[in-house]
Amino acid sequence: MSRAGRTIRKTRPAGASKAASRSSILEAARRVAARDGARDMSLRAVAAEAGFAPAALYGYFRGKDELLLALAADDLTVLARAMRDAGSLAPAAAAALALLDSTETMAAASAALPRQGKGGDAERLFNGRMIAALRALSEASGLPSDNRQSQCDVVLVAASLAGLALLGRSGRLAALGFSAEEILARLDTRFAKHS
């Protein structure tokens, strides 16, 4: 529908549920993030990609930060599944590194997390998915999650993987003379519970 040469978009495509519309916005946001970079993604670009009026996105997300957290939460679900399917630490770590290397939504979402833990539903969703990913890493590594020391080890491995992905993406790992495989092997030797 057009009025004075402008295209007027509906707030939600006819017949679409709110969940389906939210899903199409997330898919559009993922395409925009891949094209423009997650940090440079704009709500206006996401709205255009999804076929929504820009203001309509606020019915689904309070802003860019909440949208980034939702994308990262979805990535954490994929990450947890990949680590569970891997079965042991070395393949789980390699799967995690491949996923972290192929997306920047996790890094962008870290800047979107509120410092005081008052981010609402989006932050709770992100935190829940992060805990699920840590549990999957715990299971893959054979480290029990029933004591503080093992929980610290799992967080240490996760932080190592995140840092390794950052160093790899930026080219710093190669500049330092290391390969991801070498570091992953060291992590496996240091932390995996071998039977």
N, C-alpha and C positions, 0 to 999 in steps of 0.2 A: 504494500500500500504506500502511496506517495502523496506528500502534501508539499506543494511549492518546491518540487525537485528534491526533497529529502525523503530518504527511506525511513519509514517508521517501523521499528522492530517491536515485537511483542515482548513482554516481560518473561514469558515462558511459552515455548512452542505449543500450539493447540494440541490437547490430548496427552501432553507429557506430564508425568508425575514430577513432584519436586525432586525426588531421588534421581530420576532419569535426567532431569535438567542439571542437577548438581554434578552428576557424572559427566555430562557433555561439556560442562564448564571446565571440569578437571582435565578432561582429554584435550580440550582446546588450550588450556594453560600449559599442559605438557608440550604440545606442539610449539607454542610461542616460546617457552623456556628453551627448547632445543634449538630453535631458530635464533632467538635474540639473547639467550643466556638468562638463567633464572633470576639473577640479580638485577638485570635490566628489563625484566618483564614488566609490562604495565597492564593495569586492569582494563584500560581502554583497548589495548591490543587483544587481550583475552576475550573481551566482550565481542569485538569485531570477528574474531576467529570462531567464536561459538554462536554468532548470530543473535546476540542479545544486545539490548540497549545497555550502555555502560552502567547506568544507575541500577539496573536490574540485578547486577552481580552482588550488590549489597544485601539483597534478600537471601543470599546463600553464604556470603563471606563478609566479615566486617571490614576487610581491607586486604591489601597485598600480603601482609604478614600472615594472616589467617589462611589465605590461599596457599602460600608457600608451605606452611605447616601441614596442610592437608596433602599436598603433593609429597612431602617428605614422609608423612605417615604411610601413604601408599607404598613408597619406596621401601620403607622399613618392613612392610608386610611381605613384599617380594624378597627382600633380603633374608628375613626369617625363614621363609619357605625354602629358599635356595640353600641355606645353611643346614636346615633339617634334612633335606634331600641328599646333601653331601656325605653325611655320615661320620666323618672324622675331621679333626681340626685343619689339616693341610688343605683338603679340597673345600672345606667350608670357608676358610680364609681366602682361598683363591677365588671362590664364587663371590664372596663379599667384596673383595678388591675389584673384581671385574664390574660389579654393579656400581660401586662407589666411583669408579673411574669413568663410567659412562654417563653419569648424571651429576649436576651440580646443585640439585635441589636440597640435598642434605646440608651442604655448606651455606647456602643461602638461607635455609630455615634456621640454622644456628644463630644467625644475626636477628632473626625474627622472634626468637624466644624471649619472653619478658624476663628481666633479671630477678624479679621478686616472686616469680611463680604465680602470677595473677592473670594468666592468659585465657582463662575460660575453657570452653569445650575443645577448641582446636589444640590447645596445649595439653589438655588431658588425653586427647586422642593420640597425639604425638608421643607423649610419655608412655602410654599403655603399649603402643606399638614398639617403642624402644625397649621396654622391658621384655616383650615377647621376643625381640631379636636377640637380646642378651641371654635369654633362656635357651634359645636355639643354639647360640654360640657355646653356652655352657654344656649343653647336651652333646654337641659335636666334638668338643674338646675333651669330654669325659670328666670335666671338673664339676664336682657336686655344687649345688647352689644352696646347700643347707648351712654353710658356715661363712663367716665374714671374710676369711682369708681367700677362700675359693671365689667368692663374689668379687673381691678386689682383683684377683687374677683375671677373671672374665672381663671386667671393665678395663683392665690394663691391655689385654689383647685387643679389645674393641677400639680403644684409643690408639693403639699401635696401627691397626688396620686403617683407621680414619686418617692418621698422620701419613701413613705410607701412600694412601690414595692421593692425598694432597701433594706430597713430594713427587709422586709419579706424574700427576697431571701437569704440574708446573715444570717438569723436566729437571728438577733439582736432584732427584734420586740418581739419575744417570750422571749428572754433573758431579755428584759426590763419589761416583765410581761403584755404586751398588746396583743390583738388580732386585726387582720385586721378588723373584723366586728365591734369591739368597736370603732375604729378610724373612720370607714366609717359612723357609726351612728352619731358620733359627727360632722363630716363634713356635713351630711345631716341636722342635727339640726341647725347648724351654718349658712349654706349657701343656702339651698334650699328655694325657694319661695313657700311656701305651700298655696294652695288656701283655 
